[in-house]
Amino acid sequence: MDYHWNWAIFGELSPDGVNTYWQMLLSGLGWTLATSLAGWVMALALGALAGIARTLPQRPLRMAAGAYIELFRNVPLLVQMFLWFFVVPELLPRAAGDWLKALPQAPFVTAVICLGFFTSARVAVQVAAGIDALAGGQAQAALALGLTRPQAYRYVLLPLAVRIVLPPLASEFLNIIKNSSVALTIGLVELTASARAIQEFSFQVFEAYAAATVLYVAVNLAVTAGMNVLERRLALPGSLGAR
């Protein structure tokens, strides 16, 4: 049976009688960006802390950071998404669990938390690698100048390490945008879920997923271009990243 192409489907009203299919797709894109950005902020904060802890001289802190990284890095994202959404509320005290399940945007909150923890483990590895890649005398020089260890990390080690790990961090940002599609399994109507809904309502499967693909590519290309500009601006004169 021949497939009947209908690109005009995006101008038609969706079953809700208010929005067109194109508006439905753009709403899904908005949820994808909101989930990805919120998860990325969380991943950067937690990943930086875990990455720093992994490079500290205190063995217990290094071991705790290593356990954190291995836990969230080695459990599949889909499994973590289900655990956060279905299992964690049942393990909390009843009042807290009921409050969490009753949140008006519970799938969004769950997706942000899950993506934040999952990606933070990968960010932590990048941050630790960037700190370890610095010349061994950087930390000692900072401490010799009278800086405390937290000040040495804040003013010397982290600013230099960020310049080293910016390209892999950009890749992780792209990954979290793509990984956000897993949230459709817990009911978040992000971009992929919106495309699937359009396909189910209109039976125009190729148009729906082609449009979603174009939007994903456009967003990722914009992120890549922005990170390339940021990398050039932060590159140290005379380093390999400077142009």
N, C-alpha and C positions, 0 to 999 in steps of 0.2 A: 504494500500500500504506500502510495506517495505521501510524503510529508508536506503539509501546506504551510509555507512560511507566512508569517504575519507580524512584521515589525511594528505595525500600527497598534499592536496590543498594549503597548505602554501608555498610550493615550486614553485607553478605555478605563472606565470605572471598575475598581476592585469590588468584591462582594460586600464590602462595608458600605458602599453607596456614597462615600465621601471622598476618598482618595483614589487617584489613578494608580495603575500598576507602577508607573515610573515613580510616583511619590512614595509608594510602598517600598520600592527598591532604595530610594534615597533615605528613607527612615531607617532601613536596615543598615545602610552605610553609616549613618549617624551613630547607631548603637555599636557598630564595629569600632569606630574611631574612639568613642567614649570609653568602651571597655579596654581597648588597647592602650590608650593614653593613661588611664587610671592604673591599669595593671603595670605599665612601664614605670610610672613614678614609684609605685610600691616595690617593684623589682630592683630599681636603682638603689633605693634606700636600704633595703634588706641585703642586697647583693654587695653593696659597698661595705656594710658592717661585717658581713661574713668573710669577704675577701680580706679586709684588714685583719680580722681575727686570725685568719689562716697564716698571716705573716708575722704575728707577734711572737716574742720569745717565750711567752708562757705556754707550756705544753697543754694544759687543760683547755685553754681557749682555742688552740689550734685543733685539738681533737674534737671539740664541740663543733667548730666551724666545719671540719671535715665530715662529721656525721650528718650535719644539716645538709651539706652539699650533696652527699651521696644519697640521702633519703629522697630529696625532691628531684634529683637529676635522674634517678634510676627507676622511678615509678612512672609508668606511662601517663601522659596528660589526661587521656580519657578516663582512666581509673581514678586519678586524683579529682577530676571534675565530679564524678559520681560520688566519691567519698565525701567531698565537701558539701555536696547538695543533699544527699540522702542519709549519710551516716553521721556526720559531725553534729547536726541538730539533735539527733537521738542520744548522743553521748553527753551533751551539755545538760545542766540542770533544767528541769521541765520548763520553768519560766523563760529561761534564756532560749531554749530550743523552740518554744512556741513563738516567742518574739521574732526569732530569726526566720521561721517558716512563714510568718504572717507579714513580713516586709512586702510593701507593694511592688518592689523590684527585686525580689529575692534572687531570681536567676542572674540578674546583672551583678548584684553584690557578690554572689558566689563565684561568678566567672572572674571578676576582678581579683578576688582573693586567691583563687586557684592559679590564675595566670601569673599573679604577682609572686607567689611562692615558687612556682615551677621555674619561672624565668630568672628569679633571683639567684638560684643555685648556679645557673649558667653565667650570670653576671659576676658572681663571686669568684668563679674560676678565672674569668678574664681580668678582674681587678687584681687578684693575687698574682697572676702571671705578669701583669704590668709592673707591679711593685717589685717582684723578684727580678725583673729584667733590668732594673736600674743598677747602676754601678754601686758596688757594696759600700763605698765610702759616703754615699749621700746621707744615709741615716746617721752614721757616726759623726759626720761633719755638722749636721743639724744639732745633734745632742751636744757636741763639743762647743757650739756657739751659745749654749745655755737654754735651748728650746727643750720643753718637755716632750715626751714621746707623742702625746696627742697633737702638740703643736708641730712636731716634725712631720707627722702624717698630713696634717691640714695644710701646712704652708709649703712643704717641700715634696714629699713623696707622692701624695695624691695628685697634685697639679701636673707633675711630670708623668705619672702613670696613666692619667686620663688621655694624654696625647698619644701614648703608645697603643692603648686599647680602644681608641675611638672607632677604627674600622670594624673590629669584631663586635663592638657594642651596637654599631649600626645594623649589622646582620641580625643581632638579637632583637632589635626593634622591628625589623621586617618580619622576623619569625613570630613575634607576639601578635602582630596584625593578622598573619595567616592562622596562627593557632587559635585566635578568637572564634574561628568558625566552629570549633568543637563545642562552644557554648550552646549551639542549637539543640544539643542532646538533652539539655536541662530546661529548654523552653525559652531561651533568649532569642528574640526575633531579630538577629543581626543580618548581615548581608546575605550569607549563604542560606539562612532560613527563609529570608524574604524571597530569594530566587526560587527556592523549593516550593514556597506557597504559591507564587505566581504560576509555576509549572503545574501544580495540582489544580489550581482554579481554572486556568486557561488552556491547559494541555499544550502550551507552546514551550516545550522543554528546551529546545536549542536557543531560542531568543532569550529566555530567562537567564540561563547560565552563561550565555555569551555576554550579556550585559553585565552580570556580576563579575565575570572575568575581566572585562575592560575596566571596571571600577577598581578592582583589586590591583591591577597592573598600574593604573594611573596613580593611585595612592602610594604604592611602593616606589614608583619612579620619582614621585615628588619627595618622599622621605630620603631616597638615595641621593637626589640632587642636593637637598638641604644638608645632609650629613657630609657630603663632599665639600660644600662651602665651609661648613664648620671645621672640618679637618684642616683645610688650607689656612683658615684664620688662626687656628690654635697651634699650627706647626711651628716648632722652634727653628729659628734661622740656622742654617747649616746642617739640619737633620735630614733624614731620608724623606720625611713627609713634607718638607718645605719645598714649595715651587715658586 
